[in-house]
Amino acid sequence: GLDIDALKVVSEGVNRFRQQEGKGVLLITHYTRILRYIQPDHVHVFVNGRVAESGGPELADALEANGYEKYLTAAV
């Protein structure tokens, strides 16, 4: 995963871009911790190329707390 300094730099850059440019950002990651710092408007969990679940910031919080293993085991 990203160390804390890299996480800070990446998340600050993304947040600054969103605020200054007023544009959205598509971030594809398996590193759910970054979602806490970016504070996404929408979160989609993909499994085998399909959306398994969609939500808002609360889904990002759930992924941080519980991980995404339940999606992987359900796909098997």
N, C-alpha and C positions, 0 to 999 in steps of 0.2 A: 504494500500500500504506500500511499504518499506519506512522507514524513510531515510533521506539523508545519514546518516552514513552507514547504512546497504546497501543502493544502491551503495555507493562508494566502499565498501569492495567487494561486489559481482561482480560488473563490473570490478574492477581492477584485481580480481582473474581470471575471464574469459578471459580478454584481455591478461594477463600475460601468461596464459596457451596456448592461441592461438599462441602467438609470440614465446614462448620458445620451445614449442613442435611441432609447425608447423602443428597442427591438427585442424580440425573443431569442432565446438560445436553446439549441438542441444539444443536450449532453447525453452521450451514451457511455455508461460506466457500469462496472460490476462493484465499484468501490462505493458502497452506500453511505459511508460517513460523510462524503463531500456534500450530500444532499442537505445535511444539517446546516452547512455554511452558505450554500447557495440559495436556500429557501425557495424551492421551485413552486410555480403556480400549479403545474400538472405533473403527475408521475405516472408512467406506464411501465409495467413489468412485462417483459417479453420472454416467452419460453418457446423454443423451436420456431422462431420467426413469427409468432402470433402473440397478440396482447392477451396476457393471462389475467391482468387486473389493472384497473385505472383508478386514479384518485387524485387528491390534492396533497397539500403538505402533510396531512395526517398519515397518508400512505408512506411518505418519506420517513416519518417518525417511526412507523411500525417496522419498516425495513431496517432501520438503524437498530431498533430494539430486538427484533426477532430474526433478522437475516432473511435470505430468500431461499433457504433450503426447502421449504414446503413446496415451492413451485418446481424445484428440481425433482423432488421425490414423486410429485404428482404426475410429472411428465414421463416417468419410467413405466 
